[in-house]
């Protein structure tokens, strides 16, 4: 096998389907077996047809393994299932495990909402620092519950871009083709989940032009309707899946070209610079076409879910002998105070460290500017987005520190 399984097939002298054929691939997908595998395979087919760039069978298999990995059966998924049977839990803060919180952004989802404020002195002090939405911004069909968000939609997008930077840096610099492809697959799971109607609300593309669709609302994984989660994830017939596969093709093409460019550099320091420059090209695709959102959307609190996708909705009706619930949205009424949000992030990081979890946690605070502004500007990348020398060294040495999807977190202010 060539060191980098990238072949220019502009002549297209082989049948497209045959070029992508590979043996059966299995995965222990857990609570939400979905169309992630299909989106990678279809994206690879489009990549050959439109760009003449083909993946080897081995690399495509590893991409598929990587794109399925975040849904492998784990404690976090079992804990999520447990929450669905907690009596009267819909619309309220649940006992969300720290491993779940660390994993949620890999599924395009924000942190859970803040606990309901009580009449205690500490809660009332925290409530005084919170920012409430004006009544005119609250939905008519909102479940009447006072929950606040730790995150804005911009904060969630910043976290997704930070995750993307780490996945791509390690993938581009890794000496092993299989591990490189797996990291790209992990990255594509996160992107794919933003195209599931039960994870993210999006506007439709203008006409048939993919890249014009926009994010409108990041839903909370802990507050969505699980009855509709799996069908939405499995939907491969709508514009969301069509646009996802086109974006997958574009990102696969860029990854292939960038992987080859970074491989030409031998010195570790030079490779860090090269990986950062090449990784930025994929981040630009994300900002320009995949994760687009209007400024007013970015400022809104993230979390909760719209009617039909929220756990307060009639669609999440499980009890047989009870009256059906009305179809209601769960909308955060505002944002927690900034210090309360920072304290939440620190508690999660401390708890994971105490538990000895592989999942390290860092989250850009709400005072970080929009990463896309920096990514698209003609200036150096902000430090949080740059490939680190440590990550590149781990990738070049094949370290087990970057073998799983839990790449050690970058320090943030």
Steps between C-alpha positions, in 0.01 A plus 500: 500500500619852430584704807203729433206329331414790272479442128415753233225338298404782267510251214258281702606184323343276767132463588413730787311245706769240452765750604326541836425134565618359830427211732226503763553744785349442843448739789354474847278802449299570813188703570492677167614289204476753220616590152853616586650208308279566199597869495872412492456242224282732292736791564792290380304403185423867427865585563606261224229611261545877544866538596672184380628430850465142623564340838650154532275229637700482825480873563128513425442214746691684772307822432181302550630353826587852616164649403320228696725515809318783685182287497668184629335360812652671804409611851393837364239341273369272775470800731308682229253212470452497879390862492210423271315309772551747784148598617400854411845585372412674176597863481706485818865455583590133520792328666722527192830316533819697437605258225173584323563873531848459353357299211205720408686743273627203296133454413445868413320558829550759778550437869189419703299795627547637852304344787173666593572790733353460849424754771833435671731795554770361270253429220348845528847656475569293188162594355578869548799458268302317231379669182136434416358519150230760445148362494474576127785252432332212682306246295123477534514120532784496752474268799460730800824414677775737611818348360808699401779414257874496571570540127410723210473346155827680421665331797385160372630576150833613648525169688422303184771692314746436783420127487535508121841663526625227733361211295644643178843590643552146628354346185720699262822437694448137601755257362249216481250515213235309694516726805501806277181384329338412834559850634343645187203267554461627861497853361236411242269348764488837672427676169242238405305542822450870423297381199263282703166671565502369859837660578492836323226714348606639163346718233462340159757579230416769247372309199708183469833664586657327799711736707221755535318311780551652845499385861211641702513309829727241666279258698595339833555126478361463852173679416407356160230248411667160460202366310590733214877504547572174320258555207647848446854361507401231248337740254705483180228636273487873580712805413696464823651170393551621143694804624693293756627265230607791280686659792650160582639481146649849527656425839636162386662669200658769719615243755665291228687796354599632844615158621735475203633853554572443871670166425763674291630675814733302725607742774257500795494878535446550128232231505314687774498814285398307190223311679359825640497662155336198336252444782385860461385423144246251637392742773433758229270251327317455829456874557415585139265214419431245776451686831353826375276695738365855519636732773170511689492119510856485634405728790203288611515247786566147378332187632149371543314389188215608279150350516498153355861441599490590870447255785206722606335418170211265437726315260704374797195338656591167665231433761210287379223592744560875536367798313720601210720804563462811284760561232731753669844648442760526775660841458755644743366830628848651501868459587660427834748750637844475338669402826245226560571361154876507560451326833294231324778435246758479779286255701475272198874514434579430868253212521641330189854537633398356837330206330810434289291520185662499157261780407667831577284809485552857385236742385549852356353750743224732380742792475685331214424676170354308209772262378368521143592870485863409567496190278378695198728803557839546334689477830653226719262257669418568862706281731211275611454385139866440414643149489717451808853362487391237755214376279728479197767312698237254623371452145848449354591250774169311481436575869199345669418853626332563163388146419143547619265789424588650841791721394635678811344843533682820410540759776261794470473831680 
